Amino acid sequence: MRPSLCLWAVGALAISYVQAEYTLNSTAVMDLPKCVSDCGLTVLLKMNCTLGAECYCARGGPVAIALTACVMAACPSLREPIQGLKFQADGCHWPRDRDFSTAVLTINVALFALTTLFLTARLASRMPRWSGAGFSWDDGVASLCYVPIVGIFVVGINMDYYGLGRDMWMVPTDSILTWSKWFFASMPLYFVAAFCTKLSLILLYLRIWPDDTGTNRIFRMGCKVIGLLLLLAAFVSVLTLIFGCNPISDAWRYANRAGGKCIDRVAAGYAFGGLNVIFDLIVILLPIPRMIALKVSMRQRIGVVSCFLIGLVVTVCSTVRLTHLYQLTNVRDPTMDFYPFLLWSVVEVYVSMICCCMPAMAGLLKRCVSHVANSSSIISSRNRINSFDLVRPEKSLNKGSQYSEEYVGMGSLPQVSKRSFGLPLEQMPKWSNDAEDKEDNKRFPHAISDFFAAPGVTIREQRMLEFIGQVTDKPMWQQKINDPDVVARWRAEACGTVEQQLTSSDHLDQQSFDYCLAELRDKAEYLRQHGVIHVVDVKATVVKVDLDLTDDFWKSLQSAVFNLEDVPDHLKDWHPYTNGRVLDLLHPSLFPLEFGKTRVLPEYSVPRDSCAKYTGMGEICPVPGVVADKTPFHKEVSWGNDSDTGMQAWGSFQWLPSEVAFSQNGNASIASYVNNLHPDKHKELYRVLETAVDKAMPLWNECLSWFHDRVRIHPERCGYEAYLAPTYPGPTEEEKQHEYYHSEEYHLQVWIRGHLDECTFKQPSACDFLPFETKAREAGAERIGLRTKFPDGLQNIELTPEKPQYDGSSWHVEGCLNEHIAATALFYYDSENVTDSHLYCRQHVDAEDMVMKPEQNEYEAACEMYGVEQEGSAVQELGKVLTKPGRILAFPNVL
């Protein structure tokens, strides 16, 4: 809008045709430009107004309008009308001390600084390293809005400098045109910023409610339509205000405008200003019904709604601004009369940006408060057990007690506090491998987070583990181990010849076989009492149990799984890097919790049956700092295992476990949604999985109860003396006379060092047998009773004539450290037309203990005895377990 300079001062001329009681300075009258004096003469006579009269000195009214129009058309430049205006101001004694420029400057600087603070806080709240949700389109648009706001700040500073808030007759004439140019620049910037902040809020709504189904679909469609209308309104308003005059320079020129033409930009201002108010109301009120419907407490509901209703302040500013827009139609003193209109425009834009950033600012403040609260609550809640991961019950808890949630008090409303949401992701209870500290362990060991290392297992003991596994896979093995004929046949097969017993890594000696037989009889009794078998058990153990394939559980499982298999080929989820051989029917990696994207309900869990109603609710789970920074996890290890001290243990996502409730009789009930398994369409599979939990729980209790040493062969030292040298020629007489000759024993060892390929290593024998219960009691181990959560998975391995072989998956630990997985249970429910499959196990070994076994510089003996490589990885393969239909396996997450 061009300010109409009302230079009605021309009427102050001393004209002989007018009678007035007015004192004039004759010199000032004579100095007035001719265009001004001529207009004064014409207008005053026509309007019957006398010099010094109220009609003449009034700043508005028909005389002022007529004088302004005449002077603007008649004078060749702005300088002449300004000279006439100063003459009228002096003659009518208009005030000369009005100056609001300081107030304008203060408000502009203060609100700009506050807006910058809020935008910075918004961006900081989104940063993953500060547990933010990550950046999205709404943040990008909000940052883009800051560009026109910076422009408005600069415009405001310059308009203040060139006269805003002061009467025009107190402003130097040369500054008026510059001031008008800055005013012209302010209007497009205002509408760009106003519509841009609303667009950022619309994009925030789309981010808060990402699901595109049901009522969300209609809501999101409405948001997208409003977003497009905002873009269109911003585009049209900017073009209209920039190109409203032809030529464009007529927008800020007040004289010599012959041939130019401008639209009614005051009317355009009302139109776009009114549209701005309408959009304000729509954007602010649009999400309110959805927020009111949130399944949260009334206090929280009011808080969330209030956060958005603060945006009504912007609407108030827009409305007040419109009430001052009329001044642009009859203004006589633009630098002063535009002051309220421009001030409210600036306030509206700044407040709009602040409200745009306020929801994210609230999240940042909440996290800060939560961090302070959690810091104190962690200390006070040490006697509670977090159910987010599998932790060992403290000694003060009864065995079998159910784990409780850990809460942080927020007034009368408890807030769930879990790792990565309220608690640091890396916070973990203590665990120690030292025997004297085991009583203080509050959780189970993990292969990533802990130095869980077993003593080295000799090759002969690996054969013993293999033999025990093979026997326990035989039908009726409990009876066969007491049959002398069967035992004799097994002994012959396992031990071979006397020479093989002494040197072969594939055979057992008599003492090792006797140990295995005693252990098998002990396992048979344990199976009778507890219903499970421990295999590949050195320090950790694999627990197995075989169920009758006619059991209703297997039939129900196969029937329920059929629906997951019956999908089109293009929708099948083939496991990565398996070349279409492994089909994931239900896998926790599908739709997991993604930091910075997934929403979490801060106060309660989502119920299973009505889980769909909670879609899109909750707060975005922030990205933990250890994930954003890719912080390596460092664990305390012995000097022999230094290569494993740092690793990337934190994943960018996290498997979603299923909540399990247990009835009074101990039966499991899945209380929450199983990831990617619809609770209505797959009700039968939910019941099957509940039965699976019941069957897996005893196995989990077994494999997580016993972490004591069960090594069967304990070699103290090893060296070249453990080698047989059948081709050793003995020392010659000449060698015996040599000064370096010490003894024949020493000479033999020197010869063996140079002729290892001609020597044979003598494998060690087993120690005396001790029953399982005796070893456990001596180690202070005891049985536990678990109640826990678990992630579910179903998987098929499908072989075809074109793809007849599957070599198995790569070595891995289940999940990242995020998942806090303590143990795994595997159910093998079907197998058809394939050869036997096995689960292979390996474990971390204590390298410090192993390197102390061989004599100095005689490491070849340790390599022969343990089957390891010099300077190789401190990981040792223990053996394999047959995976046949009807079998359930469970093992801790250290194998």
C-alpha angles and dihedrals in degrees: 000000000000112000108236105229105221102208096174090146090100088084088070091081118128099244122181091217093063126074113208142150094235133124115224134186103236093204091055091049092051090049094059115110116255094242089058096047093046092052091048092052094048099043098043093050092046094047093042091233123149129217111269093014122132091253089057099046096041112111092217138031138078096306093053092047093049094047091049094050092048096048095045091053098042104041120080096217143012095259095075097053091046090053090053091048092054089050091054092046091054093045095047093042094236112183116273101189102067109120124157095162093108092053091048092050093047094050092045095050095041096049092044090053091048091048091050090050093052094047091048090049090049092052091044091052089055096050111112093216088062093049091266126153094243129251125298140170094284090058091048092052091046089053089048089053088060091068096067089039090058086049091052090050091053091045091050092051091051095044088052090050094050097048116291111152094023131094113264094237087060093054121086111255093236091057095057096073092045090049090052092052091054089049090053090052093049098063100062089043090052095054094043091053094042096051093037094059090051090051089053090055091049090053089048089056090052088052094049093049103035098157111104099201136094117352089347088067092059092044093050092046089053090050092052092049091050090048091054091047090051091053091048093048092050092049095048095044093051093048092047095051095044098044098031091113131050109238096028092223090068086075090075102022119095102186140037092033097142112155094014126121134198133188121238094275094176088062088046089052091054091048096050093038091053090047088051091055091049091051089048091058094044095049094045098045098037098085097035096093091051092049092048088053093055114125093238136107120288090247092056092042091054090047094052094045092046090053089061097037088062082077087075085079086071090054090051090051091049091050094048089048090055091053089062095046092087089069089074090068099059105013117151098178108036099177089057103027094048090055098090093043094050093042092056090045091056093044091049094052094047094045090047091056092046091052089047089058097039099089091054090042089055090053091052093050090047092053091049091051090044091051092053091045093048092050090062097035093056089063094046095046100054091116092059129083123228112226094203090091136020107272129172115252114251118247091255092061122084115249112263094022116150117251117247131220118253112235136189112213115241103179108289092336117083116218120208110239117196136158111287088015112066096336127065111267091227095054109116134164118249124278127176134185092206114107094223092053099044093094088068096052111127099184144018125279121263127204092228103040102037141051093239101164128162126207114267115279115222121229090247091055089050086057089050090053090048092049093050090048092051094048094049088053091059119097114255091006091152089067096038094059088065095047108099094206094051092044091050091052092049090048092054092048095045099041104035117179127351090255092051090050089055102044113008118104088201096059139062126229121229095263092051091048091051089051091052092049092051090047092049091054089048090050091049090057091046090051090052092052102037106018097234139093127218115217135171084023115163103131101329118034144213113224120205137183130177121217126198109264088223089064111121089234093069093045091050092047094051091046094049093045092053091076090056091051094048098082132115115275094245090058096050115115106225113193113251118264095011097103094233096310103107117057118197109213096172120007130169091220090069110093096349127169106289115200111237093018114048119083122230127198104233098205111036146002125269111254117236102234098046098032094124090066090065095057111135095011129122136038125306109258107241123235107256115235094239089057096044092047093040087231112194114235112238120201132183111258137163120268090258092062101045093129090071099053096102128039139147099258102160120084125209089237137032134220114245112236123211118243112238124199123194125213126221090269091052099252116146124240123187104232100182140046114286107228111265094356115111109227093216102039093045104035091134092055090051089057090048091051090051089055089048090055090052090052095043097048096076090049092049090049089053099047093044097045101061121057099146130123113277098164111150100199120048111185110187098196138351135194145133091312086073091066127093113220108193093169096048106134097197125232121308122232089252091054091049089057093052117111092234094055111109107163141331090256091056091046090052092054091049090050092048091052089059097039105040091137089063094048133080125219117232109228115223124242132238123267125240114298123253122185118251095247091052093052092046092049093049090049092049092240119151139184118264134200118224136205110178153139126262141189114232130224138173122191138176127200107209119191125187135183086262091049104028099158138054116190094198133248125301122266109279147151114239110259130336123283087271092074095053089212111183101179144357131223120200124197117198104200106166144014129173133180097347134113122251116297127205141199110228121210134199134167143199112265129207101254092188090060093044097051089055092060101076124066115254112298091355096105092138088078092057091048090053094046099046101028093236134130127245108260089003128138117298090237124105130196111232103187143271140283124216113245108205131160113282094028127124120198129189129182137163121257093255096077 
